[in-house]
Amino acid sequence: MNSMNNLIEDQSNEKRLVNKFLTNEVSDSELYLFKSWLAESRDNRKEFDEENEIWQKINLQTKYEHFNVEKGWKNVSDKLNSGGRIGSSNQIVVFKRGVFRSMAVAASIAILIAFGGFFYGVMKQKPTSAVSSAFTKIQTSDGERVTITLPDSTRVVMNSESIIKYSSDFNANNREIWLSGEAYFDVAKNSDIPLQVYLGKATVVATGTKFNIFSYDSENRLETTLEEGSVQIEVPGKDIVYVTPGQQVIYFKNSNTVMVKDVTVESFTSWKENKLRLNDTPFEEALRNIARRYNVTFEIQDTRLLELKYTATFIDESIEDVMQMLKRVSPIKYKIINRTSVSDKTYLKPKIVVTHN
């Protein structure tokens, strides 16, 4: 009987800790106990996930009718990141397909995956001299698009297969970000501490502005497209490029050359609104954009097709609809191949083979 009473008492204490955390009434010592309990097992994390989802739904239906997901995500992350850390000092946030089906699930997952050592196989990286020992890394998966708010209130929309990393002292002594992939920035104004986005060899510097960066490691070109305000692009060995609205700066990594041109900004930012705009876009580049949007791969079997260019806008069309439209206006034919791994029968990205008609 005593053992049963002890078990009930332990469960009650854990429940109280969870409730205190969710209502923001947890003390520093209780927060440490809560983190320790959460880190003990998957069952504990699952139990908390269920409690948190119920709590979020109840509050969403009452006083939080206009719940701000981005602010909620940040507040939850801040609560967990304050105080002592457990396990790895690196925080990994991985957004999976369908993670934002509901605000409650979004908040729940954001809490759980803040413990970098426990989920999705932690990405282990040794911090460079430019990065403090504690940093936050946010990563989107194939076909995902996510909006986050940084500690300085800068809003960032991340495209598929993108990574953003920033140190724990962000907005205190610096506003430094490391980006791989594509992201749209709406930068909070702070002329004293400029936002610096590191893109390998290039750096984008801004104090308060709106711009888009395309910088995938696998791509030779790095694009910065300015919508509002001003930014400057810094490349070692090159003069600083000062950009004005409506301009795009392209840095070609292999040749170490820089080009500035006037563009229709919306063609390069509409992806964040779930639109795919092509404006006299070369075929190869168009297929890269389509592949990223629809989570497919392409195989071009005739190099003559690389001379094609397209102008079009896709919003809610399926990949089949998109390929049919391209086929109607150009001399191509295609075949969509759904694939699985031979070894373990896991799902692979569909492959679209494109040939000359």
N, C-alpha and C positions, 0 to 999 in steps of 0.2 A: 504494500500500500504506500509506504514511504517513497519507494522508487517511482511509483506512478505519480504521486504528488509532486515529486521533484521534476518529473518530465513535464507535467502540466505547468509548473511554475516557470521552467525554462522557456517553454513555448510562449507563455504569457509575456515574459520579459522580451523575447524576440519580437512579439507582436507590438509591444509598446514602443520598442526602438523603431520599428518600421513606421508606425503611426507618427511618432515624433519627427522622424526624418521627412515624411511626406507633408507634415504641417509646419515644417521649418522651425521646430521647437527643440531640436536636438542640441545638446551641449557638445563641447569639443571632445570630452572623454567618451560620451555616448556615441559620437560620430565614429570614433576609432573602433569601438566595440561593434558598431553596425557594419563598418567596412570589413572587419575581421570575420564576422559571421557571414557576410555576403560572399567572401572569398573562400570560405571553407568547402563549398560543394555546389554542384550544378543544381541540386534540389533546393538549396537555399535561394539561389538566384531565381529559380523558377517560381518559388513561393513568393518572393518579393515582386517578380514580374506580374503575377496574378493580382496581388494586393494593389500594386501601383496602377494597373489598368482599371480596376474597379474604382479606385479613388479618383483617377483622372476623369472617368466617365461621369461619376457623381457630380464632380465640380463643374465639368463642362455643361451639365444639364441645369446647373443652378447659377451660381454667381459668376462663372467664367464663360459666359456665352460668347464673348469675343476673344477667346483664348489665342494668344500669339505664340505659334509653335516655335518660331525662331528664338523669341525671348525666353520661352519656357525651357527650351533645350539648353540655352546658355546658362540660365539660372541653376538648372539641375546639375550641369557639368561643373559650375563654379562651386556648388555645395560639396560635391564629391572630391573636387580637387583641392579644397581648403583643408588645412590640417595635415596630419601625417599620411604618407603614401604607403601603399601596400604593394609589394612585388616590384615590378618594373616601374621606373620613373617615367618611361615613355607612355603616352596615352595614344591609343589607336582607336579611331572611330571609323568603322566600315559600314557604309550604307549599302544594303542589299536590295534586290528587286522587291518592290511592293512594301518597302519599309515605312512609307508614309501613307498607308491606306487609311489610317485614322490618327488623330492627334494623340490619343491615349497611347497607342502602340509606339508612336514616334518618341514620346517622352520616356516610355519604359525602356525601349531599346537603347536610347541615348544614355540612360543611366547605367545600364548593365555593361555596355561595351566600353565604358570609360576605363575599365580595368584592363589595360593593354595585355597583360600576361595571360588572360583567361579565355579570350574569344578569338576564333577564326585563325588561330596559329599566329602568334605575335610576329610582326615584321621587325626583326632585330637589326638595328643600325647603330653604329658608333657615331656619336655626335661629332661634327667637325668643330674647328676652333670658332666658327661663326655661330654655332648653336649651343645654347646652354644644355646642361645635363638633363633638364626636364623640358619636354616640348610636347605640343599637341599635334597630332597628325590626323587629318581627315581625308578619307579616301572613298571615292564613288566606284561602283562596280559597272560592268558592261550594261549599257542601255539605261543607266540611272542619271537623273539630274536632281541636284540638291541645292537648297538655299540655306546659307548659314550667316550668322552675325558674329563678327569678331569682337573682342573685348573693347575696342574703341568705337563700336557701333557701325563700323564699315560693313555693308551688306555684300555678300559674295554669292553668286550663283555658279555652281560647279557643274560642268558637263560630264559626260560619261568617261570612265577610266581616268579620272583626274586625282591628283594628290596635292593637298595644301599642308604646309608645316609651319608652325610658328613657336617661338620660345615662351617660357612661362612669364617672362618679364615684358611681354608685348604690351605696348601702350604705357609702359612705365618709363623706360629709358630708350625704347626704340619702337618702330612699327615695321619690323622685318618679316617677310613672308617668303617661303620657298614654294614655287609652283611647278608642277609637271602636269600637263594636260591643257584644258581650256576652262577659263573662268571669266565671268563678267563682274567688274568691281564698281560699286557705288561707294566711293571713299568718303568717310567722315572728315570734315575739315579740321586741320590742325597744322598750321604753318610752322609751328615750332618743331614738330616731330613729323617729318614727311614719311609717307608710306613707301617702302622699298620692296619691290617684288623681284626676287632673284630667279633667273631663268637660265641657269648654267652660265654661259659667257656674258649674257646680256642682263641688264638691270633696268626696271621701269621705276621711275620716281614720281610721286604725286602727293599733293597735300590735301586736295578735295576735288574730286572729279569723277567722271564715269567713263569707263573704257573696257574693252574686251581684249583678252590675251589668249592666243592660240600657241601653245608651246609643248607639244608632245615629244617625248624623247626620241620616238621612232621617226619623226618627221624632220626633214632638212630645213624647212622654213619655220620661222618664228614670227608671228604677226601680233602687232599691237594696234588696235583700232580705237580712235578717240571719238567719243560721242559728245562729251561736254567738259569744259574746263581746259586744263592743259597738263601735259606730262612731258617728261624728258626720258630719252632712251640712252643708256650708257653702255658702250661696248669697248673693251680694252683695245687701245691702239687706234680708235676712231674718234672723230669729233662728236660731242654730245648732240643728239638730235632733239630739237624742240618741236613738239607736235601740237597742232591746232585742231579744233573739232572738224570732223569730216575727212581727216587724214589717216592713213594707215602706214605704219613703218614695218617693213619686212626685212628680217635679218636671215641671210642664208648661211647656215652653219658651215657647210663644207667649203664654200669659197670665201667665207668671212667678209661678205659684202652686205651693204645696207641700201635699201631702196625706199623712197617715200612717194606715195601716190594718193590722189584724191579718190574716195570711194563712197558708195552708198552705205552708210553705217548700218542700216537696218539689215542689210544682207549678211552682216557678220555678227549681229546680236540677236536675231530673231529666234535662234535655237532655244534661248532661255524661255521663250513663250510657246515652246513646242511647235515651232514652225521651222521649215527647212526652205531657205530661199537660195536660189541659184541665179546669179546675175552675170551672164556671159562667162560662166564658170567652166574651165577645162574639164573634160570627161573624167580624167583620173582623180582630180580634186573633188569633183561631184560625187564620185563613187566612194571616196574616203568619208565624206560627210554623211552619205547615205548609210554606209557601213556602221558608222558610230551611232547614228540615230536609231537604226533598226537592229543593231546587234547581229550583223551578218558579216561574212567575208566575201570578197570578190576575186575572181580569177579572169583576167583579160587575155584572150587567146589570139588577138589580132592587134598589133601595134598601130595599125591605121586608125583605130578607134580613138587613139589619144589626141587626134586632131580635132575631135568634136568639142563643141561648147554648148552649154545649156543655160536658158533663162526660164525659171519656173519657181512656183511656190507650192510647197506641200504642207498641209496642216494635219489632217486626221487620216490621211490615206494609209492603207496597209502597204507592206513592201511589194506585194503583188501588183497593187494599183500603181505604185511608183514606177515599177519596171515596165508595166504596160504603157504608161504615158511616155516614157523614154523611147520605147520601141516604136510608138506611133509617129514620133517626130524625127527619128534617126535610123540609119541602116544597121540595126543591131537585132540579135536574137539572144535569148538567155534561157538558162535552165536553173531552177532552184533545187538544190540538193540538201535534204535534211539528213543530218549525220549523227551517229553515236560512236563512241569509242569501241573499238573491237575488243580490247582487253577487259574492260569493266562495264561496258554498255552505258557509260555516262553520256549526258547530252553534250554535244559540241555545237558551235555556232553553225547555222545553215550556210552553205557556200553557194554563191551565184556565179555560174560560169557564163561569161559574156563573149560572144563571137560576132563577126561581121555577117550581116545578112546577105 
